Amino acid sequence: MPFSIKSIIACGCLTAIALCMAACSPKRIPPMTVSDLMEDRVALDGVLMKCNQNPAKARTDSDCMNARIAIERLASKDAPAVEAKRAAEFERSREQLRSTQEKQRQEQAAKTPKVDVYRLPVVPVEPAPPKDAQSPIVGKVNP
């Protein structure tokens, strides 16, 4: 047998050390999913802060990509609510403007006296001359 007991023990020790090193090394934490980041806003902020500190690594890091997707989805989810709020505020301000304009119209109408056309005095009107009547022409000489 070409292997001695010392070489077998040395190989066993090296194997044991390699196994211990592999067992003691920290396991890689899987990247957070987009739905996890959307639910946990604190974690989302932390991932975004980490990505902003190292932009070169952030382009390829799956956590940073998932965080960007989560931000876009949250923004698109909030957009209809914001739009509805803006529309409601616009309608409220438009209604307020209409009411102030209506008050101004009523005040203006109250200031001007109303004219009743049926109670106005009758004024005689000269009848228009008939169209076939000849009007004297100036500058024409009679023969």
MDAnalysis code that builds the backbone (N, CA, C; Angstrom):
import MDAnalysis as mda
import numpy as np

u = mda.Universe.empty(429, n_residues=143, atom_resindex=np.repeat(np.arange(143), 3), trajectory=True)
u.add_TopologyAttr("name", ["N", "CA", "C"] * 143)
u.add_TopologyAttr("resid", np.arange(1, 144))
u.add_TopologyAttr("resname", ["MET", "PRO", "PHE", "SER", "ILE", "LYS", "SER", "ILE", "ILE", "ALA", "CYS", "GLY", "CYS", "LEU", "THR", "ALA", "ILE", "ALA", "LEU", "CYS", "MET", "ALA", "ALA", "CYS", "SER", "PRO", "LYS", "ARG", "ILE", "PRO", "PRO", "MET", "THR", "VAL", "SER", "ASP", "LEU", "MET", "GLU", "ASP", "ARG", "VAL", "ALA", "LEU", "ASP", "GLY", "VAL", "LEU", "MET", "LYS", "CYS", "ASN", "GLN", "ASN", "PRO", "ALA", "LYS", "ALA", "ARG", "THR", "ASP", "SER", "ASP", "CYS", "MET", "ASN", "ALA", "ARG", "ILE", "ALA", "ILE", "GLU", "ARG", "LEU", "ALA", "SER", "LYS", "ASP", "ALA", "PRO", "ALA", "VAL", "GLU", "ALA", "LYS", "ARG", "ALA", "ALA", "GLU", "PHE", "GLU", "ARG", "SER", "ARG", "GLU", "GLN", "LEU", "ARG", "SER", "THR", "GLN", "GLU", "LYS", "GLN", "ARG", "GLN", "GLU", "GLN", "ALA", "ALA", "LYS", "THR", "PRO", "LYS", "VAL", "ASP", "VAL", "TYR", "ARG", "LEU", "PRO", "VAL", "VAL", "PRO", "VAL", "GLU", "PRO", "ALA", "PRO", "PRO", "LYS", "ASP", "ALA", "GLN", "SER", "PRO", "ILE", "VAL", "GLY", "LYS", "VAL", "ASN", "PRO"])
u.atoms.positions = np.array([
    [0.822, -1.161, 0.000],
    [0.000, 0.000, 0.000],
    [0.877, 1.239, 0.000],
    [0.675, 2.059, -0.990],
    [1.530, 3.225, -1.089],
    [1.120, 4.335, -0.114],
    [-0.106, 4.289, 0.399],
    [-0.521, 5.358, 1.315],
    [-0.192, 4.959, 2.738],
    [0.397, 5.930, 3.424],
    [0.707, 5.658, 4.827],
    [-0.414, 6.200, 5.704],
    [-0.377, 5.820, 6.920],
    [-1.396, 6.253, 7.864],
    [-1.325, 7.764, 8.054],
    [-0.127, 8.306, 8.015],
    [0.023, 9.753, 8.189],
    [-0.620, 10.512, 7.020],
    [-0.459, 10.027, 5.818],
    [-1.043, 10.724, 4.664],
    [-2.569, 10.613, 4.681],
    [-3.098, 9.496, 5.148],
    [-4.539, 9.325, 5.230],
    [-5.114, 10.268, 6.287],
    [-4.415, 10.384, 7.407],
    [-4.868, 11.283, 8.474],
    [-4.795, 12.730, 7.993],
    [-3.741, 13.090, 7.267],
    [-3.593, 14.454, 6.749],
    [-4.710, 14.769, 5.753],
    [-5.006, 13.824, 4.874],
    [-6.107, 14.031, 3.916],
    [-7.438, 14.147, 4.650],
    [-7.648, 13.357, 5.667],
    [-8.879, 13.421, 6.459],
    [-9.023, 14.753, 7.166],
    [-7.884, 15.244, 7.712],
    [-7.924, 16.549, 8.394],
    [-8.235, 17.667, 7.403],
    [-7.606, 17.617, 6.230],
    [-7.870, 18.642, 5.210],
    [-9.335, 18.594, 4.752],
    [-9.881, 17.406, 4.607],
    [-11.270, 17.267, 4.212],
    [-12.187, 17.805, 5.308],
    [-11.862, 17.508, 6.563],
    [-12.671, 17.985, 7.680],
    [-12.634, 19.510, 7.754],
    [-11.435, 20.077, 7.546],
    [-11.301, 21.542, 7.574],
    [-12.107, 22.163, 6.431],
    [-12.054, 21.574, 5.244],
    [-12.807, 22.099, 4.100],
    [-14.309, 22.026, 4.363],
    [-14.756, 20.909, 4.965],
    [-16.179, 20.785, 5.277],
    [-16.609, 21.804, 6.337],
    [-15.769, 22.019, 7.332],
    [-16.091, 23.010, 8.371],
    [-16.164, 24.416, 7.769],
    [-15.229, 24.713, 6.882],
    [-15.221, 26.031, 6.242],
    [-16.482, 26.219, 5.391],
    [-16.886, 25.185, 4.702],
    [-18.082, 25.274, 3.865],
    [-19.339, 25.403, 4.724],
    [-19.359, 24.710, 5.852],
    [-20.522, 24.757, 6.728],
    [-20.612, 26.075, 7.473],
    [-19.486, 26.682, 7.780],
    [-19.471, 27.926, 8.548],
    [-19.664, 29.166, 7.681],
    [-19.470, 29.060, 6.395],
    [-19.611, 30.246, 5.538],
    [-21.084, 30.669, 5.509],
    [-21.329, 31.962, 5.498],
    [-22.720, 32.415, 5.525],
    [-23.422, 32.053, 4.221],
    [-24.654, 31.637, 4.368],
    [-25.432, 31.287, 3.190],
    [-25.921, 32.568, 2.529],
    [-25.975, 32.523, 1.243],
    [-26.428, 33.693, 0.495],
    [-27.920, 33.865, 0.714],
    [-28.296, 35.072, 1.095],
    [-29.706, 35.370, 1.315],
    [-30.356, 35.581, -0.053],
    [-31.430, 34.883, -0.313],
    [-32.067, 35.058, -1.630],
    [-32.605, 36.483, -1.755],
    [-32.607, 37.014, -2.968],
    [-33.106, 38.387, -3.145],
    [-34.589, 38.465, -2.809],
    [-34.977, 39.618, -2.300],
    [-36.385, 39.817, -1.958],
    [-37.192, 39.926, -3.241],
    [-38.366, 39.373, -3.210],
    [-39.230, 39.435, -4.394],
    [-39.899, 40.805, -4.463],
    [-40.461, 41.079, -5.602],
    [-41.125, 42.367, -5.806],
    [-42.316, 42.507, -4.863],
    [-43.081, 41.440, -4.704],
    [-44.252, 41.516, -3.822],
    [-43.833, 41.714, -2.363],
    [-42.713, 41.082, -1.950],
    [-42.210, 41.301, -0.589],
    [-41.833, 42.758, -0.388],
    [-41.161, 43.335, -1.377],
    [-40.740, 44.731, -1.265],
    [-41.941, 45.673, -1.278],
    [-42.979, 45.325, -2.043],
    [-44.171, 46.184, -2.076],
    [-44.895, 46.166, -0.734],
    [-44.866, 45.028, -0.049],
    [-45.534, 44.920, 1.245],
    [-44.723, 45.568, 2.359],
    [-43.395, 45.479, 2.289],
    [-42.530, 46.000, 3.356],
    [-41.828, 47.262, 2.858],
    [-42.401, 48.397, 3.168],
    [-41.854, 49.669, 2.674],
    [-40.505, 49.990, 3.307],
    [-40.285, 49.564, 4.548],
    [-39.002, 49.830, 5.217],
    [-37.879, 49.076, 4.511],
    [-38.129, 47.822, 4.184],
    [-37.126, 47.042, 3.456],
    [-36.879, 47.639, 2.070],
    [-37.941, 48.115, 1.444],
    [-37.802, 48.754, 0.132],
    [-36.918, 49.993, 0.226],
    [-37.139, 50.798, 1.256],
    [-36.292, 51.984, 1.439],
    [-34.846, 51.602, 1.699],
    [-34.639, 50.544, 2.485],
    [-33.276, 50.095, 2.768],
    [-32.565, 49.602, 1.512],
    [-33.271, 48.845, 0.688],
    [-32.670, 48.343, -0.552],
    [-32.352, 49.504, -1.491],
    [-33.251, 50.461, -1.577],
    [-33.006, 51.617, -2.440],
    [-31.823, 52.443, -1.939],
    [-31.686, 52.571, -0.627],
    [-30.548, 53.305, -0.070],
    [-29.244, 52.595, -0.411],
    [-29.252, 51.256, -0.293],
    [-28.063, 50.480, -0.635],
    [-27.723, 50.629, -2.117],
    [-28.749, 50.628, -2.945],
    [-28.528, 50.756, -4.390],
    [-28.019, 52.142, -4.754],
    [-28.481, 53.177, -4.059],
    [-28.025, 54.534, -4.340],
    [-26.589, 54.758, -3.890],
    [-26.128, 54.015, -2.890],
    [-24.752, 54.174, -2.416],
    [-23.752, 53.585, -3.400],
    [-24.121, 52.535, -4.100],
    [-23.207, 51.899, -5.051],
    [-23.934, 51.729, -6.391],
    [-23.991, 52.787, -7.213],
    [-24.754, 52.689, -8.458],
    [-24.176, 51.708, -9.470],
    [-22.865, 51.480, -9.444],
    [-22.265, 50.552, -10.413],
    [-22.756, 49.130, -10.167],
    [-22.831, 48.740, -8.920],
    [-23.305, 47.401, -8.578],
    [-24.832, 47.303, -8.711],
    [-25.502, 48.432, -8.554],
    [-26.962, 48.435, -8.558],
    [-27.541, 48.053, -9.913],
    [-26.797, 48.249, -10.991],
    [-27.326, 47.924, -12.316],
    [-27.512, 46.419, -12.512],
    [-26.684, 45.623, -11.853],
    [-26.760, 44.174, -12.034],
    [-27.358, 43.450, -10.838],
    [-27.499, 44.099, -9.717],
    [-27.996, 43.468, -8.503],
    [-29.493, 43.192, -8.632],
    [-29.894, 41.969, -8.325],
    [-31.308, 41.602, -8.477],
    [-32.179, 42.317, -7.444],
    [-31.640, 42.595, -6.247],
    [-32.406, 43.341, -5.244],
    [-32.759, 44.735, -5.763],
    [-31.786, 45.387, -6.400],
    [-32.028, 46.738, -6.912],
    [-33.043, 46.728, -8.049],
    [-32.947, 45.727, -8.908],
    [-33.916, 45.632, -10.001],
    [-35.321, 45.379, -9.462],
    [-35.429, 44.489, -8.474],
    [-36.732, 44.215, -7.876],
    [-37.282, 45.445, -7.164],
    [-36.384, 46.214, -6.526],
    [-36.825, 47.433, -5.839],
    [-37.353, 48.451, -6.841],
    [-36.688, 48.583, -7.979],
    [-37.170, 49.523, -9.004],
    [-38.541, 49.103, -9.537],
    [-38.702, 47.817, -9.769],
    [-39.992, 47.312, -10.251],
    [-41.081, 47.562, -9.211],
    [-40.742, 47.324, -7.928],
    [-41.721, 47.539, -6.860],
    [-42.120, 49.011, -6.782],
    [-41.148, 49.917, -6.937],
    [-41.456, 51.353, -6.904],
    [-42.387, 51.719, -8.059],
    [-42.108, 51.193, -9.250],
    [-42.961, 51.487, -10.407],
    [-44.377, 50.960, -10.200],
    [-44.487, 49.770, -9.651],
    [-45.820, 49.201, -9.428],
    [-46.580, 49.973, -8.360],
    [-45.871, 50.390, -7.305],
    [-46.530, 51.181, -6.266],
    [-46.974, 52.530, -6.821],
    [-46.143, 53.119, -7.669],
    [-46.505, 54.412, -8.258],
    [-47.699, 54.266, -9.184],
    [-47.740, 53.195, -9.962],
    [-48.877, 53.010, -10.869],
    [-50.137, 52.655, -10.095],
    [-49.974, 52.022, -8.939],
    [-51.134, 51.684, -8.120],
    [-51.686, 52.940, -7.445],
    [-50.810, 53.870, -7.070],
    [-51.233, 55.092, -6.407],
    [-51.711, 56.148, -7.404],
    [-51.331, 56.033, -8.661],
    [-51.663, 57.053, -9.654],
    [-53.172, 57.250, -9.817],
    [-53.990, 56.213, -9.916],
    [-55.429, 56.462, -10.044],
    [-56.023, 57.179, -8.831],
    [-55.534, 56.870, -7.641],
    [-56.043, 57.536, -6.449],
    [-55.680, 59.016, -6.474],
    [-54.457, 59.313, -6.873],
    [-54.025, 60.711, -6.959],
    [-54.819, 61.437, -8.029],
    [-55.028, 60.770, -9.149],
    [-55.794, 61.380, -10.252],
    [-57.238, 61.636, -9.821],
    [-57.835, 60.711, -9.096],
    [-59.202, 60.897, -8.617],
    [-59.270, 62.057, -7.630],
    [-58.266, 62.175, -6.785],
    [-58.217, 63.279, -5.824],
    [-58.100, 64.610, -6.555],
    [-57.255, 64.660, -7.573],
    [-57.096, 65.899, -8.357],
    [-58.397, 66.246, -9.075],
    [-59.054, 65.244, -9.634],
    [-60.312, 65.490, -10.337],
    [-61.378, 66.006, -9.377],
    [-61.441, 65.440, -8.184],
    [-62.414, 65.893, -7.199],
    [-62.125, 67.333, -6.770],
    [-60.858, 67.636, -6.584],
    [-60.483, 68.998, -6.206],
    [-60.798, 69.979, -7.338],
    [-60.565, 69.560, -8.573],
    [-60.885, 70.408, -9.718],
    [-62.378, 70.680, -9.785],
    [-63.190, 69.640, -9.602],
    [-64.636, 69.816, -9.637],
    [-65.106, 70.739, -8.521],
    [-64.508, 70.590, -7.344],
    [-64.872, 71.428, -6.215],
    [-64.540, 72.895, -6.500],
    [-63.344, 73.148, -7.043],
    [-62.966, 74.530, -7.344],
    [-63.819, 75.086, -8.488],
    [-64.171, 74.255, -9.467],
    [-65.004, 74.712, -10.571],
    [-66.409, 75.060, -10.074],
    [-66.928, 74.255, -9.177],
    [-68.246, 74.536, -8.614],
    [-68.210, 75.819, -7.780],
    [-67.139, 76.033, -7.066],
    [-66.982, 77.259, -6.283],
    [-66.919, 78.478, -7.205],
    [-66.197, 78.363, -8.298],
    [-66.118, 79.453, -9.270],
    [-67.491, 79.729, -9.888],
    [-68.220, 78.679, -10.207],
    [-69.562, 78.858, -10.755],
    [-70.471, 79.584, -9.776],
    [-70.404, 79.211, -8.514],
    [-71.271, 79.847, -7.527],
    [-70.912, 81.323, -7.346],
    [-69.622, 81.653, -7.338],
    [-69.239, 83.066, -7.204],
    [-69.667, 83.856, -8.438],
    [-69.550, 83.274, -9.620],
    [-69.998, 83.968, -10.828],
    [-71.514, 84.144, -10.825],
    [-72.230, 83.157, -10.351],
    [-73.686, 83.266, -10.268],
    [-74.085, 84.353, -9.281],
    [-73.390, 84.457, -8.149],
    [-73.669, 85.529, -7.186],
    [-73.412, 86.892, -7.812],
    [-72.325, 87.006, -8.577],
    [-72.021, 88.276, -9.235],
    [-73.111, 88.623, -10.250],
    [-73.601, 87.647, -11.004],
    [-74.669, 87.893, -11.966],
    [-75.946, 88.349, -11.263],
    [-76.251, 87.700, -10.146],
    [-77.453, 88.081, -9.406],
    [-77.325, 89.488, -8.841],
    [-76.151, 89.841, -8.317],
    [-75.927, 91.187, -7.804],
    [-76.052, 92.211, -8.928],
    [-75.496, 91.906, -10.082],
    [-75.570, 92.805, -11.234],
    [-77.019, 92.958, -11.691],
    [-77.750, 91.864, -11.691],
    [-79.155, 91.918, -12.096],
    [-79.974, 92.716, -11.087],
    [-79.636, 92.640, -9.822],
    [-80.361, 93.391, -8.799],
    [-80.084, 94.884, -8.923],
    [-78.908, 95.260, -9.379],
    [-78.542, 96.676, -9.519],
    [-79.239, 97.321, -10.719],
    [-79.387, 96.601, -11.794],
    [-80.020, 97.172, -12.989],
    [-81.529, 97.030, -12.872],
    [-82.266, 98.110, -13.178],
    [-83.730, 98.013, -13.069],
    [-84.275, 97.146, -14.196],
    [-85.305, 96.432, -13.854],
    [-85.934, 95.577, -14.848],
    [-86.898, 96.414, -15.680],
    [-86.898, 96.198, -16.953],
    [-87.764, 96.927, -17.866],
    [-88.873, 95.994, -18.312],
    [-90.096, 96.457, -18.073],
    [-91.244, 95.685, -18.520],
    [-91.673, 96.263, -19.864],
    [-91.481, 95.515, -20.910],
    [-91.760, 96.019, -22.248],
    [-93.245, 96.273, -22.472],
    [-94.098, 95.641, -21.710],
    [-95.534, 95.832, -21.887],
    [-96.029, 97.106, -21.200],
    [-95.225, 97.722, -20.353],
    [-95.625, 98.926, -19.641],
    [-94.880, 100.166, -20.141],
    [-94.132, 100.046, -21.195],
    [-93.436, 101.199, -21.758],
    [-94.444, 102.124, -22.433],
    [-94.158, 103.421, -22.458],
    [-95.079, 104.336, -23.139],
    [-95.050, 104.085, -24.639],
    [-96.165, 104.323, -25.259],
    [-96.289, 104.109, -26.689],
    [-95.768, 105.357, -27.398],
    [-94.873, 105.183, -28.331],
    [-94.305, 106.285, -29.091],
    [-94.720, 106.095, -30.536],
    [-95.318, 107.113, -31.152],
    [-95.714, 106.930, -32.546],
    [-94.487, 106.830, -33.430],
    [-94.565, 105.974, -34.375],
    [-93.466, 105.752, -35.300],
    [-93.930, 106.197, -36.670],
    [-93.090, 106.987, -37.369],
    [-93.425, 107.456, -38.709],
    [-93.385, 106.274, -39.649],
    [-94.372, 106.133, -40.485],
    [-94.333, 105.021, -41.427],
    [-93.271, 105.272, -42.483],
    [-92.674, 104.229, -42.962],
    [-91.640, 104.339, -43.992],
    [-92.303, 104.705, -45.304],
    [-91.631, 105.542, -46.143],
    [-92.234, 105.900, -47.423],
    [-92.319, 104.681, -48.317],
    [-93.322, 104.627, -49.173],
    [-93.434, 103.471, -50.058],
    [-92.264, 103.421, -51.031],
    [-91.942, 102.267, -51.450],
    [-90.778, 102.088, -52.308],
    [-91.034, 102.579, -53.731],
    [-92.260, 102.621, -54.198],
    [-92.476, 103.074, -55.562],
    [-92.563, 104.588, -55.676],
    [-92.616, 105.268, -54.591],
    [-92.652, 106.733, -54.676],
    [-91.312, 107.241, -55.152],
    [-91.380, 108.221, -56.111],
    [-90.121, 108.741, -56.649],
    [-89.633, 109.861, -55.753],
    [-88.389, 109.782, -55.495],
    [-87.802, 110.846, -54.699],
    [-87.180, 111.857, -55.645],
    [-87.235, 113.121, -55.287],
    [-86.655, 114.108, -56.181],
    [-85.157, 113.899, -56.329],
    [-84.691, 113.982, -57.544],
    [-83.265, 113.801, -57.811],
    [-82.647, 115.171, -57.954],
    [-81.649, 115.396, -57.204],
    [-80.977, 116.691, -57.234],
    [-80.008, 116.712, -58.376],
    [-79.990, 117.811, -59.151],
    [-79.041, 117.964, -60.215],
    [-79.626, 117.584, -61.567],
    [-80.840, 117.064, -61.616],
    [-81.449, 116.701, -62.871],
    [-82.273, 117.889, -63.390],
    [-82.127, 118.144, -64.611],
    [-82.835, 119.285, -65.215],
    [-84.013, 118.748, -65.989],
    [-85.192, 119.386, -65.779],
    [-86.388, 118.996, -66.514],
    [-86.374, 119.664, -67.882],
    [-86.731, 119.039, -68.985],
    [-86.722, 119.681, -70.300],
    [-87.922, 120.507, -70.594],
])
